Amino acid sequence: MNIGGRRLGSANFEHGDFGYAETDHRRGRNIAAWRTGILALTIVLGILAVWYPAASSAESEKVLRFVYLVPKNMPLSQERYEGVQWNAAQYAEWNRGQFGGAAPDYTVEWIRGDQDSDWYFTYRDGFRQELGFEPADTWIGFYNSSREVFRKLGDPREDNTIHYIIYTDEPSQPWSTAQGTGIYSEGYAWHGPNDVESGMNKEPIGYLGIAHEGGHMWGLDHTGPEEDCMKLGFYSEHCDYIQANRDQVWNDPKSAPFFRNSTGRLLSVQPLPSPPTTSTTTVASTTTVAPTTTAKPPTSAVQSTTTAVVTLVPTTKPTTTTTASSSTTAPTTSSSVPATTSATSRKSGGSIVVTAVGTTGDERIEVRVDGVLVTSIDLSSDMSDYGVDLPAGTPTSSVLVSFVNDAVHGDYDRNVVVERVLHDGIEYRPVGHVGGSSCSAVRSDNRVLYCNGSLQFDEATVTMDSELMVRARGYTGDERLDVVVAGRVVDSIGLSTVVADYRVAVPSSASIKDINVVFANDAVRGDYDRNVYVDHVIHDGVTYESEASSTYAEGSFQSGSCAAGNLLTETLHCRGFFRYR
C-alpha cells in the first residue's frame, strides 16, 4: 500500500504476517494508530472525490457569451450574424495560442432589442440616473446595450459564471459613437457595427478588437509595447499579449477560471428562425415575383396600427468628372444602382423594380397604379428585388407600394422595409414620413413601415438639381466616400490615389449643414491601410475647407486614437466623416 501502508507502517511488517496477533502493547498501539490513520485518510479521500468533480464542474461552467443585439427596427441579417460567429471562433483560436491551448468556452446567440437603433446610441437618461453624471457620446452605446442584455440574459455583476461580448448593430452609426470598450468590474466587452462588418469580411481586426476590449474585460490596461494587443497591435494583421499581460489574466481570481480547464469549445449557437415557404399571389396581372434569397430574421416587438405614407424621391446618378490637370487619371464613382437590380435582369422583365424585405418573411405588399391593384408580392425575409410589369406610359407619381397585412402577436411583429424603387432607370428612396402618422412619423428610418401604409413616389417632391463638388483622393485606390444628405446616402464615390474633383447631385433643399462626407470602408491589413484625403467641398458656390476650424471631423488618428471634433485636418484614417459649417 503506497498510501500509509508499507511506507508508514513498514516496521510492523518486518517479521511477516502483519503481526496482528502480537501481544506487545507498543505494537498494538502502533497497529491501532495505523488503522485510525488509514480510516481518516480514506474519509479525506472520499470527501475529495466528491468535492473535486464538483469544483471542476464549477470551473467548466464558466461561459463567455457572444450576444448579437439587433434593434427592433432592423431585420436580422444572416450574413451579419455569421460575422459575429466568425469573430467568436477566431477569438477562441487566438486565445489558445496565447494561453497554451486554454481559452474560454463560449456560446453565440442573438436577441431582439426593445428599442430602435438610434435609441441605443443617443438615450442618455439611464446612464445619468444610475451613475449620476453626464456620459460622453462614446459611452452611451455600450451602457444602454449592456443593461438590456443584463436584464434579459443575466447580470455578470451578480453571476460570476458568465461574461459577455456584446455587439449592437446599426450599420449607419458613425465610428465615434460605436467605439468598443471592455469593463472588468462588470464582466463584459462591447462592440459596434464596424466590428460586425469586420467579421463579415473576415478581417483580423474583427477578433483582434476583442483581444483588446476583451483584455480590459479580463482586467488588463494599456500596458505593453506599441505592437501589443493592448496598445495599437490590434490594428495590424496579428498581435499578442506580452508575457506580463498573459500572467495577469492567468492569475486573476475573477478572470482565470474562464481559461483554466477550458479549451475554447463552442458550446452552442442560437439558430435563426427557419425561413417560410415563399409564395406569390398575383392579382390583375400575370406577373411572377421571384425573391433572390430566403434567409429569415427574427421578429421585432413594435406594435402599431396607424396608416403611414412615405414619399420617395429620385436619386438620379450624377455624372462624375475630374477637373484635375491633364496628367491626372480621372476616377470613376461607383453606380448607386447595381446592374443586378436592372428591371430587364429580373425574371418578370418588369418596368419597375421594388427592393424590399419583411422582418418575419410573412409580409405582403401591393403595387397599385391610380388605385388599381397590379400585383401582390409576398416578401422574403432577406432584402430582394421584385420586378413588376406596369402598363406602358405609367407615370411614377401614380404608383403606390403598400404594406397590407400588418400583424402583431407577442414578439411576432410584421414590418416592411423598402430600400428603393427603380422606375424607367431612375432610383427612388424614402426621404421622410408625411401625413402625421403616429405609427411612422416618430421613427428614425424612413424606409420602414411598421403598420399598414403606402410609399408614394413623386418626382416633384424633391428636386436633385443642386451639386456638391468633393475634391479628394484615397491612399490605396480602394477607398469609398458616401455623400449623406439628411441621414440618407445619395451617392457613393470610388476614389483613386490621385486628387480629383467629384461632382454629386444633391437635393436643392439641402443646406451644407445637412450634408456629411463619410469615409465608409476603412480597412487595415498589414501594410495595406485605407485612408482618405478630402481637401474641400463646394456647395452653392461656397468653398468649405476640411481643415477649417468650423469643420467637424471624425476619424482622424491623433494622439494614439481615432479622434473626433474640430481637428483642423484633411485626412481621415478611420471610419468617420466631415461635417461642414
N, C-alpha and C positions, 0 to 999 in steps of 0.2 A: 504493500500500500504506500503510494508515494505521498498521500495526504495523511500525515500523522501516524503512519504505520511503522515500517522498518526504520525510517529516519528518526522519528520521535521516540519510539519505544524499543529500539534495537537491543538495548541491554536486557530486556525481558525475554528476548528470543534467542539469546546466545546458546542456551542449553537445550534447544529444541522443544517441541510440543507446546509452545507458547507459555508453559509454566502455570496454567490456570489452576492446577491442584496444589501449587506451592502453599505452604502454611506460614512462610515468613511474613510477618506483619508489614515490613517495609515494602516487600514485593506486592503484597495485597493492596497496600495503599497506592503504589505506582500503577497497578492494573486498574484500580477503580478510577484514579485520576485520568488515566489514558482513555478509559471508556467514556468518562464525562466529557473529556475534550473532543472525542470523536462525535458525541451526540451534539455538543454545542456547535461544532463546525458544520455538521450535517444540517442543523437548523439554519445557520447563517447562509449556507449554500442554497438551501431551499428558498429562503427569502430572496436571495439574489436572482435565483432562477425565475421567480415570479416578477421581480421588480425590473430586471434588465430588459426583457422584451417590452414591457410597458414603457420604459424610458426610451427605448429605441423607437417604439411606435410613436411616442410623443414627438421625437425628433423628426420622424418621417412625415408627420402630419403638417409640417411647415410647408406652406404653399405660396408661391408667387403667382398672383392672378393678374393676367393681362386683360384689361377691360376696355372695349371699344364702345364709347358713348356716342350715340347718334341722336342729334337734336330732333325734336318731333316734326320739324318741317322739312327734314331731309330724308330721301329714300336711302335705305341701307344698300350699299354697293358691295357686291360680291368681290370685285377687284380690290376695293379699298380694305375690306375685311381681311382678304388674303395678304395684303401688305402688312397688316398688324401681325398676322401669323408668321410671316417670313421674319420680321424683326424679332419676334419672340424666339423662334428656333435658332436664329443666328446668335442672339444674345446668350442662349444656353451653351452653344458651342464655344463662344468666346470665353465664357466663364470657365468651362472645362479646361481650356488652355491656360488660364491664369491660375487656377487653383488645383492643378494636378488631377483633373478628372472630376472634381466636385463642382456642383452647380445647383442652384435651387430648382426643385421640381416645380412645374408650372402648369397652369391652365390658360385657355383663351376663351373669352366669352364676350357677348355684346349686350348692351341694354339700350332700350329706347328712352331718350331723355324726356323730361317733363316739360321742357321749355323749348322755344325756338332758338336757333343757333346764335343770334345776336345777344340774347339774354346772358349766355354763359360768359361772354366777353365784355359785357357792359354793366350788368347789375351789381351795384356796389353795397347795397344796404346790408346784406347778410354779413359781409366782411366787417363793416362798421359796427354792427350790433354785437358780433362775437368778440372781436379783437379790440374795439374801442378807438380805432384811428383810421385815417383815410388810406385806402390801398393805392399803390401805384398801378398804372394800367396793366403792367405785365403780371400782376398778382391775381387779377380778377378771374381769369380763365381757370387757373388751377384751383383756386379756392371754391368757386361755385361747382366745379366738376367733382372735386373730391367729396364735398359734403353730400352731393346727391348719391354718389357711389357708396359712401359710408352708410347712408340711410337705407339704401336698398340691399346692399350685399354684406354689410358688416363693417364695423369700425376697428381698424387695426390699433387704434389707441387703447382699445379695451380688449381686443382679441389678439394675442401675440402669436397666433398660428398663421396669420395672413399678412402679406404685404401686397401692394398694388402697383402695377404700371398702367396708368390711365391715359387713354387717347380720347380727346374731344375733337370731333371732326367738323370742319366748316371750311371748305376749300378757298373761299374768298377772304378769309380772315388774314389781315396783314401780319407779317412776321413779328412785329414788335409786341403784339398782344397775345402771341401764341408761342412765346419762348418757353422752353422746357424748364422744369425745376424738380428738385428732389428734397424731401424733408424727412430727416432722420427721426425726429420726435413723433411724427405722425405716420410713419411707415408707408410712404408712397412716393412715386415719381410720376410726373405728369408731362405729356407731350401734346403738341398741337397738330394741325392738319399737314404741315410741311413734313413731319416725321412719318405720317401715314403714307404720303406720296413717296418718300424715300424708300419705304418698304415695298411699295408697288413697283418702283423702278429698280429694286434690288441694289440700292446704293449703300455702301458701308456706313455712311453717317446714320442710317436708319437704326442700326443696332449699336454703333459706337456712341450715338447720342444717349442710348440707355446706359451704356457703360459709364458715361459721365454723370447724368442725372441720377441713375441708379446708385452710383458711387456716393452721392450725397445722401440718398436714402439709407445706404449701409453705414453712414457715419463719416465719410471722407470729406475733406475740404479741398481747396485748390492747391494741393501740395504736390511738388514734383517738378521735373524739367518741362520745358515747353512742349515736348513731344509726348508727355504722359497723357493718358485719357482724362485725367482730372484737370489738365490745363487746356491746351489747344490741340492735342493729338487727335481728338475725335473728329476733327475736320479733315483728316487725312484718310488714306486707304486702310491703315491699320494703326492701332495704338495699344499699349499695355499699361498696366499699373506697375509702378516701381515696387520693389520688394516691401518697403515700409508700408505702402498702402495695402498690399495683399495681407501682410501680417496684421494690420489693424482690423481689417474685415474678419479675418480668420479667428481672431481672439476677442472680438467684440461680443459681449454676452447677449446682446439683442440680435445681432446680425448673423453671428457664426452658426447658430442652429439651422438656418436656412441652407447652409452649404454642407455642413458635416452630415454624413450618412445619406447624402442626396447626390444624384448624378445628372441633374438637368433633364429628367424624364418629362415628356409631355403626358400629363395625366388625362386631359380631356380637352376637346374643342366643342364649344356650343355650336350646333349646326344652325344654318339659316332655315326658315320655313320652306317646305317643299313648294316648288312652283305649281301653279294650277295649269290645267289644260287650256291653252289659249284658243279661243274660237272667235269668229267674227260674224256679226249679223249685218246683212246689207239690206237697206230699205230704199225703195225707189231708185235703185241703181244696181248695176252688175259688178260694182267694184269689189275686188278681193283685197283685203288688208292683211299684210303679212309682216308681223314684227320680226326683227332680226335676232333677238335674244330672248331668253326665257328665265333668267335668274330672278328670284323673288325675294325682296327685302321684307323686314318685319313691318308691323303697322305702327302708327303713332297714336297719340291719345287726344287729338284735337276734336272737339265736338262743337258743331255749329250747323245751322240750317238756313241761314240767310243767303239770298242770291247775291252774287258778285259779278260785276262786269269789268273786264280788264281791257284797256286799249293798248294795242301794239302798233309800233311804227316801223317803217322800213329802215334797214341799215345797209344801204347800198354800198358795195365795195368800192372804196376810193382808189383812184389811180396813184400808185407810188412813183414818184420821180426823184431824181437827185439833182441838186444844183451845185454839187461839188465840182472841183476842177476836172478838166478833161482826162487827167490821169487817174481819176477815182473810178473804181468799179462800182456801178450802180447796184445797190442791194435791192432785193425784191421782198415785199411783205407777203406773209402767208395769207392765203384767202380765208376769209371768215366763213365761207360756205364750202365745206369739203365736197369733193367730187361725188362721194358716195351718197350724198343727200340730194343729188340732182333728181328732178322729177322723172326724167327719162330712164333713170337707172333702177327705178323701183319696179316690182312685179306688175303693179297696176298700170304703170305708164301714165299716171295721173298728172294733171296740170297743177296740182298743189301738193306739197309735202308737209305733213304735220309731224314734228319731232316731239314725242311726249312719253310720259311714264306714269303708271299708277303706283301708289305706295303699297298696295296689297296685291296687285295683279288682277283684281276683280272689277276695276273701274271701267266705265263705259263713257265715251264721248260721242257727240253727234256733230256732223258737219252740215250746216244749212246754208242755203242761198236764198236771200229775201224771205226768210222764214220757212222755206220749203225744205224738208229733210232730203239730203242727198245720200248719206250713208251713216251707219253707226260703226264705231270702232271699239272693240274690246281690247283694252291696253294690256301690255306686258308689264311686269314689274322691273324691267330694265329699260333704259332710255332707248327708244326705237323710232324708226322713220316709217310713216304710213302714207302711201301715195293714194290720192283720190282724184278721179276724173270729174271735172266740172264742165258745165255747158260752155260752149265757145263764147268768148267775149265777156265772161263773168267779171265784173269789177271787184276789186279786193274789198271795197267798202261794204259789199253786200254779203260777205262771208262771215259766218259765226261758227266758232268751235265751242261746244257747250259740254259741261260736265253734268250728267243727267241721273246718276244713281248713287248719290252720296249715302253713306250709312255709317253708323257708329254703334258698336256692341262691345262695351267694356273697353279693352285695349285694341279691339279691331276697329280701324278707322280708315275709310276710303278717302283719298285725296288725289289730286291730279296736278302734275307739273307739265306745262307746255313750254319746252325750251325755246322753240322758234317755229316759224312757218315760212315756207318758200312758195312764192306765187309769181309765175312768169319771171323767174330768175331773181326776184327781189326777196331779201330776207327781212322778216318782221320779228321783233322781240317786244315783250312787255316793258312798259316804262312806268307804270303806276296804276293803282286801282282807282276807279272812278265810280260815282254813284252813291257814295257814302255808306257802303256796306259795312256793317259791324263785323261781318264774317271775315272779310279780307282787307279792309282798309287799314287795320292795325298791324298787318303782317309786314315783315321786312322784305320778303321775296316776292316780287311782282309776277313771277312765273306761276305761282301756286294758287290753285283753287281748293279751298278747304271745304267747300259746300257747293251745291248745285249752282251753276252760273255759267257765264259765257265770256269768251275772249273775242273782242271786236277789233277788226282790222280797218284802219282808216289812214290812208296815205297822207291826208291833210292834217292829221293830229300833231305831228312834229315834223318839221322840215329839216333834212340834213343838208342845209345849204351854207353852213359855216365850215371853216377849215382850221385845223391845228397843224402847225408845222413843228416837227421834232427833229432837232439836229443831234445825232447820236452815233455811237459805234459800240460793237462788242469786243471782247478780248479774245474770244475763241472763234467767233463767227457763228456760234450756235445759240446765242442769247436771243431772248424774245421780250419785247416790251408790249404790254397791253395798255391801250388807251381806255380809261374807265370814266364814264360820264354818269354822274348821279348814281354810282354803285353798279353800273352795267357796262360790260365790255362792249365797245362799239367797233373796235378793230384791234388786230394784233400785228406787230411789226417784227419781222425776222431781220436781225442786224447782221451786217458784215463787219469785218475788222477795220474798215475804213470809215472815217467820219463822213456822214452824208445827211441830207435833208429828207425827211419822210413826211408826206402830206396825208392827213387823215380827215375824213369828213366827220363833223360833229353837229349835233343839233344847234340851230341858230339861237335857241333859247338858253343854251348853256353859257354860264359865265366861267371865267378862269377858275373860280373857287369850286366849281362843280367837277373839275377835271383832275384826275390823277394819272400820272405816267408811271406804270407799275413794272418793275423787274420781276418777271413771272416764273423764271425757270432756273434759278441758281443751282449750281452743282459743283462739287469738288471731288476729283478722283486723282490722287497723287499730284502730279504737276499740272493736271488739267483743271482749270479754275475759271468758271464763268463769272464775269463781271461786266458792268455796263458803264459807259461814259455818256452822260447827257449834257451837252453844252448849254442849250437853252431851248425854249419853245416860243412860238409866235402865235398869238391868238388875237383876232380882230385888229391886226396891225400893230399890236404891242408886243415887245420882246420881254420875256421873263427869263432871267438868268438862274441857272440851277444853284450857283454858289452865292446868290444874293442872301442877305440876312433875313429877308422876308419869306424865303422859301423853306418849307418844312421838308426834311429828308428823313427817310427811314431805311436803314440797311447799309449804312456806311461803316466799315470796320475801323473803329477808333479806340485806342487805349485798351486793346485786347478783347473787344467785344463788338457786336453789331449794334450800333447806336441809333438813336432817333432824336430828332429835334432840329433846331435851326443850325445846321452843321457846317455851313459855308463850304459845301463840297459839290463836285460834279460827278462823282463816282459812287456807284452802289456795288458793294461786294457781297451782299446778302439779299435774299428776297425782301423787297421793300418797294418804296415808291417816292416820287417827288410830288409835292402839292405846292402850287404856285399862288402867290398873292400880289 
